[in-house]
Amino acid sequence: MVVKILMLVLFFGVMVGVGIYCRKNATDVNGFVLGGRSVGPWLTAFAYGTSYFSAVIFIGYAGQFGWKYGIASTWIGIGNALVGSFLAWAILGRRTRIMTQHLDSATMPEFFGKRFGSKGLKIGASIIVFIFLIPYTASLYNGLSRLFEMAFGIPYIYCIIAMSVLTGIYVIAGGYMATAINDFIQGIIMLFGIIAVIAAVLASKGGFTAALEGLAKVSDPAVSTAPGAFNSFFGPDPLNLLGVVILTSLGTWGLPQMVQKFYAIKHEKDIRKGTVISTGFAIIVAGGCYFLGGFGRLFNVDVESVGFDAIIPTMLSSLPDILIAIVVILVLSASMSTLSSLVIASSSTLTIDLLKGNIIKKMSEKKEVLLIRVFVVVFIAISAFIAIYQTQSQNESVKFIAQLMGVSWGALAGAFLAPFLYGLYWKKTTKLACWVSFIFGAGIMLLNLFFREAFPVILQSPINCGAFAMLAGLIIVPVVSLISPKPEKQFIDDAFACYEKRVPAAQKRSLD
């Protein structure tokens, strides 16, 4: 216990110290929200990866989908690496950085407002961001509670308070730069931690080969009657597995806290480096988490009584104390990095997109930064309250981490992914198409939350419904754009002019 507490104190001390050190970089809006658009490839790539993977992944998704799909759940991690990281950087990274700087936008709602010349779009997007980031944040706390109760016997409420206060301190003090540096430190912990945990868990079952053999003997007629379904290549239910891969991989393309990382990139070469670093990080962390979860059925877990969120803590409960301490720091690192990204995205959106110029007509930069800091506190407090309330709720539809995250990811990515992607690449994308995508994506997830039984069986899962919302948006936006009034040519040409700007290049990059 002494070792665990000392490691926690050291971890928290470093996080707060970094926040205080970075105060000088958070004196204006550009510095607080985007780190002055001067963040290097390692910090940006790790900030992207640690914001992507949190306790939601490690405790919630890895446990639930490892139990459902066995070793085939590793495909989710592979999809996260290839689609959610590599393709996201390759397709969105450069264009997002160029156009958002050209339009002078610091948030995703501000991008929509300036790209399509619509104040209403900016306000509508900011409301969606604020509403749907809250359940995601609440799910972070829930995942940590299981781990802390297993490792320390600490009541859930104290875990929430400690995490909220400490994250709030370093975000308020140092803004995005403090978050990026802490994300890098936390990412290193995650990389080494997941490798050590996988090795220890497999060793407890006789090694990799013995664990696979044990998994081959597991049968669950309620899931599949095929022998060895849980150690097979595609698992017992490949169709629903595909839905999870789509939601958790393609979804990052439309999440404000993820896309905003591209706003802060410093140089062209940083995009190439960041792509490689981010993809490697995802392969190890996401692939490792889901690979670990795939062996959950080898442990005696009464899922019906304790829920899916107890699977990973049960697998870890027999590890040596030093490894449990590492796991605690690992999951804390993942969750605090994601929480910091979420609160910066939400508080900056409320201030820049909703209050500034609408409710508060004139706002100085100093007051703007102050309000962003105030809303960091408000957002953390609201999500913490919901997390505590959620544990007391008897409504099973919001009990599991994966369901909470599915609603949030599905609504945000379903609303934003298509108009953001087409807005970067296609001049004919219209304002009406954005509105239709916003309403459809957010609306279908709200209907799924409250009227789930009325949906077709395959869409009753918020995971599948979220994946459907994203894919549907990719069809809705171009169709609506083609039949709606075209945007003004001069306005669009001005927006896309940034891509045609001539810049010098080294001859090794360009022969002419």
One Martini backbone bead per residue (centre of mass of N, CA, C, O) as a GRO file, in nm:
protein
  512
    1MET     BB    1   0.056   0.064  -0.019
    2VAL     BB    2   0.298   0.256  -0.007
    3VAL     BB    3   0.378   0.232  -0.303
    4LYS     BB    4   0.115   0.331  -0.427
    5ILE     BB    5   0.108   0.611  -0.290
    6LEU     BB    6   0.383   0.716  -0.390
    7MET     BB    7   0.317   0.698  -0.694
    8LEU     BB    8   0.076   0.890  -0.686
    9VAL     BB    9   0.218   1.140  -0.572
   10LEU     BB   10   0.424   1.165  -0.798
   11PHE     BB   11   0.227   1.188  -1.033
   12PHE     BB   12   0.072   1.441  -0.931
   13GLY     BB   13   0.319   1.625  -0.900
   14VAL     BB   14   0.397   1.634  -1.200
   15MET     BB   15   0.134   1.744  -1.318
   16VAL     BB   16   0.129   2.010  -1.156
   17GLY     BB   17   0.412   2.111  -1.233
   18VAL     BB   18   0.354   2.143  -1.536
   19GLY     BB   19   0.128   2.350  -1.509
   20ILE     BB   20   0.301   2.571  -1.376
   21TYR     BB   21   0.524   2.586  -1.599
   22CYS     BB   22   0.289   2.663  -1.835
   23ARG     BB   23   0.170   2.949  -1.776
   24LYS     BB   24   0.314   3.126  -2.004
   25ASN     BB   25   0.128   2.970  -2.240
   26ALA     BB   26  -0.171   3.091  -2.096
   27THR     BB   27  -0.246   3.417  -2.172
   28ASP     BB   28  -0.403   3.328  -2.428
   29VAL     BB   29  -0.610   3.173  -2.640
   30ASN     BB   30  -0.402   3.037  -2.826
   31GLY     BB   31  -0.234   2.920  -2.588
   32PHE     BB   32  -0.458   2.769  -2.422
   33VAL     BB   33  -0.595   2.597  -2.669
   34LEU     BB   34  -0.312   2.562  -2.887
   35GLY     BB   35  -0.014   2.638  -2.803
   36GLY     BB   36   0.045   2.844  -3.051
   37ARG     BB   37   0.083   2.646  -3.288
   38SER     BB   38   0.375   2.480  -3.151
   39VAL     BB   39   0.347   2.167  -3.164
   40GLY     BB   40   0.500   1.885  -3.175
   41PRO     BB   41   0.492   1.553  -3.274
   42TRP     BB   42   0.508   1.404  -3.000
   43LEU     BB   43   0.296   1.566  -2.844
   44THR     BB   44   0.064   1.537  -3.048
   45ALA     BB   45   0.053   1.227  -3.071
   46PHE     BB   46   0.011   1.174  -2.765
   47ALA     BB   47  -0.238   1.350  -2.733
   48TYR     BB   48  -0.408   1.184  -2.926
   49GLY     BB   49  -0.378   0.901  -2.791
   50THR     BB   50  -0.464   0.976  -2.492
   51SER     BB   51  -0.747   1.085  -2.581
   52TYR     BB   52  -0.846   0.815  -2.705
   53PHE     BB   53  -0.730   0.655  -2.448
   54SER     BB   54  -0.900   0.511  -2.169
   55ALA     BB   55  -1.096   0.376  -1.931
   56VAL     BB   56  -1.302   0.302  -2.142
   57ILE     BB   57  -1.114   0.102  -2.280
   58PHE     BB   58  -0.971  -0.065  -2.054
   59ILE     BB   59  -1.237  -0.132  -1.883
   60GLY     BB   60  -1.485  -0.137  -2.078
   61TYR     BB   61  -1.424  -0.239  -2.372
   62ALA     BB   62  -1.221  -0.470  -2.319
   63GLY     BB   63  -1.416  -0.632  -2.142
   64GLN     BB   64  -1.677  -0.652  -2.313
   65PHE     BB   65  -1.546  -0.740  -2.600
   66GLY     BB   66  -1.374  -0.972  -2.498
   67TRP     BB   67  -1.621  -1.137  -2.402
   68LYS     BB   68  -1.782  -1.144  -2.679
   69TYR     BB   69  -1.510  -1.197  -2.897
   70GLY     BB   70  -1.247  -1.231  -2.782
   71ILE     BB   71  -0.957  -1.224  -2.962
   72ALA     BB   72  -1.103  -1.054  -3.194
   73SER     BB   73  -1.093  -0.771  -3.045
   74THR     BB   74  -0.818  -0.681  -3.171
   75TRP     BB   75  -0.943  -0.542  -3.423
   76ILE     BB   76  -1.010  -0.278  -3.285
   77GLY     BB   77  -0.716  -0.185  -3.243
   78ILE     BB   78  -0.638  -0.194  -3.543
   79GLY     BB   79  -0.851   0.010  -3.637
   80ASN     BB   80  -0.752   0.244  -3.459
   81ALA     BB   81  -0.472   0.263  -3.599
   82LEU     BB   82  -0.553   0.283  -3.910
   83VAL     BB   83  -0.810   0.479  -3.892
   84GLY     BB   84  -0.792   0.658  -3.621
   85SER     BB   85  -0.486   0.742  -3.702
   86PHE     BB   86  -0.353   0.722  -3.982
   87LEU     BB   87  -0.592   0.835  -4.161
   88ALA     BB   88  -0.648   1.087  -3.998
   89TRP     BB   89  -0.373   1.218  -4.047
   90ALA     BB   90  -0.358   1.192  -4.362
   91ILE     BB   91  -0.645   1.341  -4.424
   92LEU     BB   92  -0.668   1.580  -4.188
   93GLY     BB   93  -0.414   1.721  -4.082
   94ARG     BB   94  -0.326   1.934  -4.298
   95ARG     BB   95  -0.603   2.067  -4.371
   96THR     BB   96  -0.677   2.154  -4.087
   97ARG     BB   97  -0.435   2.339  -4.030
   98ILE     BB   98  -0.470   2.532  -4.272
   99MET     BB   99  -0.776   2.624  -4.252
  100THR     BB  100  -0.790   2.711  -3.951
  101GLN     BB  101  -0.580   2.936  -3.984
  102HIS     BB  102  -0.716   3.091  -4.216
  103LEU     BB  103  -0.995   3.122  -4.035
  104ASP     BB  104  -0.938   3.156  -3.733
  105SER     BB  105  -0.980   2.869  -3.575
  106ALA     BB  106  -1.013   2.693  -3.244
  107THR     BB  107  -1.277   2.534  -3.322
  108MET     BB  108  -1.518   2.348  -3.459
  109PRO     BB  109  -1.758   2.547  -3.456
  110GLU     BB  110  -1.590   2.781  -3.579
  111PHE     BB  111  -1.540   2.642  -3.843
  112PHE     BB  112  -1.833   2.620  -3.937
  113GLY     BB  113  -1.898   2.922  -3.927
  114LYS     BB  114  -1.666   3.012  -4.135
  115ARG     BB  115  -1.693   2.809  -4.371
  116PHE     BB  116  -2.035   2.876  -4.393
  117GLY     BB  117  -2.137   3.152  -4.286
  118SER     BB  118  -2.254   3.056  -3.975
  119LYS     BB  119  -2.373   3.126  -3.665
  120GLY     BB  120  -2.571   2.891  -3.615
  121LEU     BB  121  -2.370   2.656  -3.649
  122LYS     BB  122  -2.188   2.732  -3.415
  123ILE     BB  123  -2.404   2.709  -3.193
  124GLY     BB  124  -2.508   2.424  -3.249
  125ALA     BB  125  -2.233   2.279  -3.213
  126SER     BB  126  -2.176   2.374  -2.918
  127ILE     BB  127  -2.419   2.229  -2.791
  128ILE     BB  128  -2.344   1.942  -2.872
  129VAL     BB  129  -2.072   1.931  -2.733
  130PHE     BB  130  -2.162   1.983  -2.442
  131ILE     BB  131  -2.374   1.753  -2.409
  132PHE     BB  132  -2.188   1.493  -2.528
  133LEU     BB  133  -1.931   1.513  -2.334
  134ILE     BB  134  -2.041   1.435  -2.056
  135PRO     BB  135  -2.080   1.119  -2.070
  136TYR     BB  136  -1.786   1.065  -2.132
  137THR     BB  137  -1.668   1.179  -1.870
  138ALA     BB  138  -1.830   1.000  -1.674
  139SER     BB  139  -1.699   0.730  -1.779
  140LEU     BB  140  -1.417   0.775  -1.663
  141TYR     BB  141  -1.484   0.754  -1.362
  142ASN     BB  142  -1.606   0.471  -1.361
  143GLY     BB  143  -1.350   0.315  -1.438
  144LEU     BB  144  -1.180   0.404  -1.187
  145SER     BB  145  -1.349   0.294  -0.954
  146ARG     BB  146  -1.289  -0.006  -0.989
  147LEU     BB  147  -0.980   0.014  -0.946
  148PHE     BB  148  -0.965   0.157  -0.668
  149GLU     BB  149  -1.130  -0.050  -0.510
  150MET     BB  150  -0.929  -0.283  -0.565
  151ALA     BB  151  -0.652  -0.139  -0.466
  152PHE     BB  152  -0.774   0.053  -0.196
  153GLY     BB  153  -1.080   0.085  -0.098
  154ILE     BB  154  -1.196   0.338  -0.230
  155PRO     BB  155  -1.429   0.547  -0.257
  156TYR     BB  156  -1.561   0.679  -0.536
  157ILE     BB  157  -1.584   0.987  -0.460
  158TYR     BB  158  -1.275   1.029  -0.410
  159CYS     BB  159  -1.178   0.973  -0.693
  160ILE     BB  160  -1.328   1.202  -0.832
  161ILE     BB  161  -1.216   1.441  -0.672
  162ALA     BB  162  -0.915   1.401  -0.726
  163MET     BB  163  -0.922   1.405  -1.036
  164SER     BB  164  -1.061   1.678  -1.072
  165VAL     BB  165  -0.865   1.865  -0.921
  166LEU     BB  166  -0.594   1.791  -1.066
  167THR     BB  167  -0.683   1.848  -1.354
  168GLY     BB  168  -0.774   2.140  -1.308
  169ILE     BB  169  -0.503   2.261  -1.225
  170TYR     BB  170  -0.331   2.205  -1.491
  171VAL     BB  171  -0.528   2.332  -1.693
  172ILE     BB  172  -0.561   2.617  -1.573
  173ALA     BB  173  -0.258   2.687  -1.568
  174GLY     BB  174  -0.146   2.559  -1.879
  175GLY     BB  175  -0.327   2.425  -2.066
  176TYR     BB  176  -0.241   2.274  -2.355
  177MET     BB  177   0.063   2.242  -2.291
  178ALA     BB  178   0.025   2.084  -2.030
  179THR     BB  179  -0.136   1.858  -2.159
  180ALA     BB  180   0.080   1.764  -2.366
  181ILE     BB  181   0.306   1.694  -2.166
  182ASN     BB  182   0.139   1.501  -1.991
  183ASP     BB  183   0.065   1.311  -2.222
  184PHE     BB  184   0.350   1.212  -2.271
  185ILE     BB  185   0.398   1.090  -1.994
  186GLN     BB  186   0.141   0.911  -1.994
  187GLY     BB  187   0.214   0.751  -2.254
  188ILE     BB  188   0.462   0.607  -2.146
  189ILE     BB  189   0.312   0.457  -1.923
  190MET     BB  190   0.116   0.305  -2.111
  191LEU     BB  191   0.317   0.145  -2.280
  192PHE     BB  192   0.462  -0.012  -2.044
  193GLY     BB  193   0.211  -0.108  -1.886
  194ILE     BB  194   0.067  -0.293  -2.096
  195ILE     BB  195   0.299  -0.491  -2.136
  196ALA     BB  196   0.325  -0.585  -1.838
  197VAL     BB  197   0.032  -0.685  -1.800
  198ILE     BB  198   0.014  -0.896  -2.021
  199ALA     BB  199   0.246  -1.072  -1.924
  200ALA     BB  200   0.124  -1.133  -1.640
  201VAL     BB  201  -0.151  -1.254  -1.721
  202LEU     BB  202  -0.044  -1.484  -1.902
  203ALA     BB  203   0.140  -1.613  -1.685
  204SER     BB  204  -0.109  -1.691  -1.495
  205LYS     BB  205  -0.196  -1.902  -1.760
  206GLY     BB  206   0.093  -2.024  -1.885
  207GLY     BB  207   0.073  -1.844  -2.124
  208PHE     BB  208  -0.016  -1.794  -2.445
  209THR     BB  209  -0.079  -2.086  -2.536
  210ALA     BB  210  -0.244  -2.173  -2.287
  211ALA     BB  211  -0.456  -1.948  -2.310
  212LEU     BB  212  -0.564  -2.030  -2.589
  213GLU     BB  213  -0.648  -2.315  -2.510
  214GLY     BB  214  -0.849  -2.225  -2.293
  215LEU     BB  215  -1.029  -2.055  -2.489
  216ALA     BB  216  -1.112  -2.297  -2.676
  217LYS     BB  217  -1.291  -2.435  -2.429
  218VAL     BB  218  -1.484  -2.217  -2.442
  219SER     BB  219  -1.843  -2.191  -2.374
  220ASP     BB  220  -2.147  -2.016  -2.525
  221PRO     BB  221  -2.460  -2.070  -2.637
  222ALA     BB  222  -2.566  -1.769  -2.630
  223VAL     BB  223  -2.346  -1.689  -2.856
  224SER     BB  224  -2.209  -1.984  -2.942
  225THR     BB  225  -2.171  -2.320  -3.097
  226ALA     BB  226  -1.892  -2.288  -3.178
  227PRO     BB  227  -1.593  -2.413  -3.166
  228GLY     BB  228  -1.361  -2.184  -3.064
  229ALA     BB  229  -1.480  -1.883  -3.089
  230PHE     BB  230  -1.277  -1.714  -2.880
  231ASN     BB  231  -1.005  -1.800  -3.079
  232SER     BB  232  -1.088  -1.670  -3.334
  233PHE     BB  233  -1.049  -1.448  -3.591
  234PHE     BB  234  -1.377  -1.325  -3.576
  235GLY     BB  235  -1.551  -1.470  -3.397
  236PRO     BB  236  -1.901  -1.499  -3.306
  237ASP     BB  237  -1.959  -1.166  -3.411
  238PRO     BB  238  -1.866  -0.990  -3.683
  239LEU     BB  239  -2.082  -0.766  -3.727
  240ASN     BB  240  -2.067  -0.624  -3.445
  241LEU     BB  241  -1.763  -0.584  -3.456
  242LEU     BB  242  -1.768  -0.383  -3.691
  243GLY     BB  243  -1.925  -0.161  -3.541
  244VAL     BB  244  -1.701  -0.106  -3.333
  245VAL     BB  245  -1.477  -0.033  -3.529
  246ILE     BB  246  -1.617   0.210  -3.656
  247LEU     BB  247  -1.675   0.384  -3.408
  248THR     BB  248  -1.370   0.380  -3.278
  249SER     BB  249  -1.231   0.483  -3.554
  250LEU     BB  250  -1.405   0.691  -3.725
  251GLY     BB  251  -1.500   0.878  -3.488
  252THR     BB  252  -1.242   1.066  -3.455
  253TRP     BB  253  -1.308   1.255  -3.708
  254GLY     BB  254  -1.565   1.399  -3.518
  255LEU     BB  255  -1.395   1.483  -3.267
  256PRO     BB  256  -1.304   1.767  -3.117
  257GLN     BB  257  -1.063   1.664  -2.923
  258MET     BB  258  -0.909   1.543  -3.176
  259VAL     BB  259  -0.901   1.751  -3.411
  260GLN     BB  260  -0.764   1.983  -3.240
  261LYS     BB  261  -0.472   1.872  -3.262
  262PHE     BB  262  -0.421   1.981  -3.559
  263TYR     BB  263  -0.417   2.290  -3.497
  264ALA     BB  264  -0.118   2.272  -3.328
  265ILE     BB  265   0.067   2.231  -3.548
  266LYS     BB  266   0.375   2.343  -3.671
  267HIS     BB  267   0.483   2.138  -3.901
  268GLU     BB  268   0.499   1.944  -4.173
  269LYS     BB  269   0.691   1.720  -4.053
  270ASP     BB  270   0.502   1.661  -3.808
  271ILE     BB  271   0.287   1.496  -3.959
  272ARG     BB  272   0.458   1.253  -4.037
  273LYS     BB  273   0.556   1.180  -3.755
  274GLY     BB  274   0.279   1.171  -3.614
  275THR     BB  275   0.162   0.935  -3.774
  276VAL     BB  276   0.363   0.719  -3.676
  277ILE     BB  277   0.341   0.755  -3.369
  278SER     BB  278   0.032   0.723  -3.338
  279THR     BB  279   0.012   0.439  -3.461
  280GLY     BB  280   0.204   0.292  -3.266
  281PHE     BB  281   0.051   0.360  -3.010
  282ALA     BB  282  -0.219   0.219  -3.090
  283ILE     BB  283  -0.117  -0.067  -3.125
  284ILE     BB  284  -0.025  -0.105  -2.830
  285VAL     BB  285  -0.266   0.002  -2.661
  286ALA     BB  286  -0.523  -0.097  -2.808
  287GLY     BB  287  -0.431  -0.379  -2.885
  288GLY     BB  288  -0.360  -0.461  -2.591
  289CYS     BB  289  -0.634  -0.423  -2.454
  290TYR     BB  290  -0.804  -0.620  -2.636
  291PHE     BB  291  -0.623  -0.862  -2.602
  292LEU     BB  292  -0.662  -0.886  -2.298
  293GLY     BB  293  -0.980  -0.903  -2.297
  294GLY     BB  294  -0.995  -1.182  -2.457
  295PHE     BB  295  -0.921  -1.341  -2.161
  296GLY     BB  296  -1.168  -1.306  -1.957
  297ARG     BB  297  -1.293  -1.612  -1.957
  298LEU     BB  298  -1.055  -1.729  -1.763
  299PHE     BB  299  -1.220  -1.578  -1.551
  300ASN     BB  300  -1.412  -1.546  -1.257
  301VAL     BB  301  -1.702  -1.392  -1.389
  302ASP     BB  302  -2.009  -1.238  -1.289
  303VAL     BB  303  -2.164  -1.054  -1.512
  304GLU     BB  304  -2.467  -1.039  -1.420
  305SER     BB  305  -2.387  -0.901  -1.131
  306VAL     BB  306  -2.117  -0.698  -1.204
  307GLY     BB  307  -2.036  -0.669  -1.489
  308PHE     BB  308  -1.814  -0.571  -1.737
  309ASP     BB  309  -1.638  -0.361  -1.560
  310ALA     BB  310  -1.509  -0.617  -1.379
  311ILE     BB  311  -1.310  -0.781  -1.553
  312ILE     BB  312  -1.033  -0.639  -1.544
  313PRO     BB  313  -1.000  -0.614  -1.234
  314THR     BB  314  -1.006  -0.924  -1.194
  315MET     BB  315  -0.750  -0.987  -1.365
  316LEU     BB  316  -0.565  -0.789  -1.169
  317SER     BB  317  -0.599  -0.877  -0.859
  318SER     BB  318  -0.344  -1.103  -0.864
  319LEU     BB  319  -0.133  -0.910  -0.877
  320PRO     BB  320   0.121  -0.750  -0.794
  321ASP     BB  321   0.151  -0.454  -0.635
  322ILE     BB  322   0.335  -0.309  -0.845
  323LEU     BB  323   0.140  -0.365  -1.088
  324ILE     BB  324  -0.109  -0.229  -0.975
  325ALA     BB  325   0.020   0.048  -0.960
  326ILE     BB  326   0.070   0.070  -1.265
  327VAL     BB  327  -0.226   0.045  -1.349
  328VAL     BB  328  -0.330   0.291  -1.205
  329ILE     BB  329  -0.148   0.491  -1.357
  330LEU     BB  330  -0.238   0.414  -1.639
  331VAL     BB  331  -0.544   0.487  -1.608
  332LEU     BB  332  -0.501   0.770  -1.509
  333SER     BB  333  -0.353   0.872  -1.756
  334ALA     BB  334  -0.576   0.815  -1.963
  335SER     BB  335  -0.805   0.983  -1.818
  336MET     BB  336  -0.670   1.264  -1.772
  337SER     BB  337  -0.607   1.322  -2.068
  338THR     BB  338  -0.900   1.310  -2.168
  339LEU     BB  339  -1.024   1.514  -1.972
  340SER     BB  340  -0.855   1.759  -2.059
  341SER     BB  341  -0.957   1.764  -2.352
  342LEU     BB  342  -1.260   1.793  -2.292
  343VAL     BB  343  -1.253   2.061  -2.124
  344ILE     BB  344  -1.123   2.236  -2.340
  345ALA     BB  345  -1.331   2.193  -2.564
  346SER     BB  346  -1.584   2.287  -2.403
  347SER     BB  347  -1.493   2.566  -2.282
  348SER     BB  348  -1.409   2.698  -2.553
  349THR     BB  349  -1.682   2.669  -2.691
  350LEU     BB  350  -1.857   2.832  -2.498
  351THR     BB  351  -1.693   3.096  -2.518
  352ILE     BB  352  -1.636   3.137  -2.833
  353ASP     BB  353  -1.930   3.029  -2.958
  354LEU     BB  354  -2.158   3.134  -2.744
  355LEU     BB  355  -2.079   3.403  -2.587
  356LYS     BB  356  -1.918   3.532  -2.798
  357GLY     BB  357  -2.120   3.777  -2.957
  358ASN     BB  358  -2.399   3.700  -2.804
  359ILE     BB  359  -2.411   3.748  -2.489
  360ILE     BB  360  -2.118   3.873  -2.518
  361LYS     BB  361  -2.027   4.123  -2.720
  362LYS     BB  362  -1.777   4.214  -2.536
  363MET     BB  363  -1.440   4.057  -2.536
  364SER     BB  364  -1.166   4.015  -2.391
  365GLU     BB  365  -0.894   3.814  -2.378
  366LYS     BB  366  -0.874   3.796  -2.072
  367LYS     BB  367  -1.175   3.716  -2.029
  368GLU     BB  368  -1.172   3.464  -2.206
  369VAL     BB  369  -0.969   3.299  -2.041
  370LEU     BB  370  -1.126   3.310  -1.777
  371LEU     BB  371  -1.383   3.163  -1.880
  372ILE     BB  372  -1.249   2.903  -1.961
  373ARG     BB  373  -1.158   2.833  -1.673
  374VAL     BB  374  -1.438   2.828  -1.546
  375PHE     BB  375  -1.551   2.600  -1.740
  376VAL     BB  376  -1.367   2.382  -1.645
  377VAL     BB  377  -1.495   2.359  -1.367
  378VAL     BB  378  -1.789   2.314  -1.452
  379PHE     BB  379  -1.748   2.058  -1.624
  380ILE     BB  380  -1.623   1.881  -1.406
  381ALA     BB  381  -1.858   1.902  -1.203
  382ILE     BB  382  -2.087   1.786  -1.376
  383SER     BB  383  -1.956   1.511  -1.450
  384ALA     BB  384  -1.915   1.419  -1.157
  385PHE     BB  385  -2.212   1.418  -1.074
  386ILE     BB  386  -2.307   1.215  -1.288
  387ALA     BB  387  -2.124   0.983  -1.200
  388ILE     BB  388  -2.252   0.948  -0.922
  389TYR     BB  389  -2.547   0.912  -1.015
  390GLN     BB  390  -2.503   0.667  -1.207
  391THR     BB  391  -2.438   0.454  -0.977
  392GLN     BB  392  -2.747   0.489  -0.857
  393SER     BB  393  -2.877   0.389  -1.096
  394GLN     BB  394  -3.147   0.172  -1.235
  395ASN     BB  395  -3.066   0.228  -1.531
  396GLU     BB  396  -2.930   0.003  -1.754
  397SER     BB  397  -2.884   0.188  -2.016
  398VAL     BB  398  -2.644   0.355  -1.823
  399LYS     BB  399  -2.429   0.156  -1.686
  400PHE     BB  400  -2.230   0.125  -1.915
  401ILE     BB  401  -1.959   0.252  -2.052
  402ALA     BB  402  -2.008   0.180  -2.352
  403GLN     BB  403  -2.286   0.323  -2.371
  404LEU     BB  404  -2.204   0.607  -2.300
  405MET     BB  405  -1.992   0.633  -2.526
  406GLY     BB  406  -2.174   0.563  -2.767
  407VAL     BB  407  -2.357   0.810  -2.750
  408SER     BB  408  -2.139   1.028  -2.772
  409TRP     BB  409  -1.987   0.941  -3.027
  410GLY     BB  410  -2.230   0.914  -3.217
  411ALA     BB  411  -2.329   1.209  -3.202
  412LEU     BB  412  -2.070   1.363  -3.278
  413ALA     BB  413  -1.982   1.202  -3.534
  414GLY     BB  414  -2.258   1.204  -3.678
  415ALA     BB  415  -2.265   1.523  -3.698
  416PHE     BB  416  -1.942   1.603  -3.792
  417LEU     BB  417  -1.779   1.430  -3.989
  418ALA     BB  418  -1.893   1.495  -4.272
  419PRO     BB  419  -1.883   1.813  -4.277
  420PHE     BB  420  -1.580   1.827  -4.216
  421LEU     BB  421  -1.463   1.663  -4.448
  422TYR     BB  422  -1.610   1.811  -4.684
  423GLY     BB  423  -1.516   2.099  -4.597
  424LEU     BB  424  -1.209   2.040  -4.672
  425TYR     BB  425  -1.265   1.918  -4.991
  426TRP     BB  426  -1.563   2.043  -5.066
  427LYS     BB  427  -1.715   2.317  -5.216
  428LYS     BB  428  -2.034   2.205  -5.225
  429THR     BB  429  -2.078   2.233  -4.944
  430THR     BB  430  -2.351   2.294  -4.727
  431LYS     BB  431  -2.532   2.429  -4.476
  432LEU     BB  432  -2.775   2.233  -4.483
  433ALA     BB  433  -2.608   1.972  -4.462
  434CYS     BB  434  -2.508   2.031  -4.178
  435TRP     BB  435  -2.780   2.041  -4.035
  436VAL     BB  436  -2.874   1.757  -4.107
  437SER     BB  437  -2.637   1.614  -3.967
  438PHE     BB  438  -2.679   1.720  -3.685
  439ILE     BB  439  -2.973   1.620  -3.644
  440PHE     BB  440  -2.933   1.322  -3.711
  441GLY     BB  441  -2.700   1.238  -3.521
  442ALA     BB  442  -2.821   1.342  -3.250
  443GLY     BB  443  -3.115   1.235  -3.277
  444ILE     BB  444  -3.067   0.922  -3.302
  445MET     BB  445  -2.926   0.897  -3.019
  446LEU     BB  446  -3.160   0.997  -2.847
  447LEU     BB  447  -3.365   0.787  -2.941
  448ASN     BB  448  -3.192   0.543  -2.852
  449LEU     BB  449  -3.191   0.612  -2.548
  450PHE     BB  450  -3.529   0.632  -2.512
  451PHE     BB  451  -3.616   0.422  -2.785
  452ARG     BB  452  -3.471   0.139  -2.837
  453GLU     BB  453  -3.706  -0.076  -2.896
  454ALA     BB  454  -3.793   0.069  -3.180
  455PHE     BB  455  -3.555  -0.049  -3.302
  456PRO     BB  456  -3.376  -0.227  -3.470
  457VAL     BB  457  -3.189  -0.470  -3.348
  458ILE     BB  458  -2.904  -0.370  -3.463
  459LEU     BB  459  -2.976  -0.056  -3.342
  460GLN     BB  460  -2.999  -0.085  -3.024
  461SER     BB  461  -2.718  -0.041  -3.024
  462PRO     BB  462  -2.518   0.235  -2.976
  463ILE     BB  463  -2.286   0.140  -3.149
  464ASN     BB  464  -2.439   0.082  -3.417
  465CYS     BB  465  -2.583   0.354  -3.431
  466GLY     BB  466  -2.328   0.527  -3.450
  467ALA     BB  467  -2.217   0.400  -3.708
  468PHE     BB  468  -2.465   0.469  -3.881
  469ALA     BB  469  -2.454   0.779  -3.850
  470MET     BB  470  -2.181   0.816  -3.992
  471LEU     BB  471  -2.240   0.676  -4.265
  472ALA     BB  472  -2.492   0.843  -4.334
  473GLY     BB  473  -2.350   1.122  -4.344
  474LEU     BB  474  -2.176   1.053  -4.603
  475ILE     BB  475  -2.451   1.071  -4.774
  476ILE     BB  476  -2.618   1.319  -4.688
  477VAL     BB  477  -2.433   1.561  -4.755
  478PRO     BB  478  -2.409   1.531  -5.069
  479VAL     BB  479  -2.710   1.518  -5.134
  480VAL     BB  480  -2.797   1.790  -5.008
  481SER     BB  481  -2.589   1.967  -5.161
  482LEU     BB  482  -2.708   1.909  -5.455
  483ILE     BB  483  -3.021   2.028  -5.364
  484SER     BB  484  -2.900   2.288  -5.258
  485PRO     BB  485  -2.796   2.586  -5.219
  486LYS     BB  486  -2.532   2.747  -5.329
  487PRO     BB  487  -2.253   2.875  -5.259
  488GLU     BB  488  -2.057   3.133  -5.271
  489LYS     BB  489  -1.789   3.149  -5.471
  490GLN     BB  490  -1.602   3.359  -5.334
  491PHE     BB  491  -1.615   3.240  -5.049
  492ILE     BB  492  -1.496   2.960  -5.122
  493ASP     BB  493  -1.235   3.050  -5.259
  494ASP     BB  494  -1.121   3.182  -5.004
  495ALA     BB  495  -1.112   2.926  -4.827
  496PHE     BB  496  -0.931   2.753  -5.053
  497ALA     BB  497  -0.671   2.932  -5.098
  498CYS     BB  498  -0.474   2.802  -4.889
  499TYR     BB  499  -0.396   2.548  -5.075
  500GLU     BB  500  -0.252   2.745  -5.313
  501LYS     BB  501  -0.025   2.832  -5.164
  502ARG     BB  502   0.300   2.932  -5.198
  503VAL     BB  503   0.581   2.728  -5.101
  504PRO     BB  504   0.873   2.645  -4.993
  505ALA     BB  505   1.095   2.371  -5.102
  506ALA     BB  506   1.279   2.117  -5.084
  507GLN     BB  507   1.427   1.928  -5.330
  508LYS     BB  508   1.370   1.649  -5.189
  509ARG     BB  509   1.047   1.716  -5.224
  510SER     BB  510   1.107   1.890  -5.502
  511LEU     BB  511   1.213   1.915  -5.831
  512ASP     BB  512   1.051   2.207  -5.899
   0.00000   0.00000   0.00000
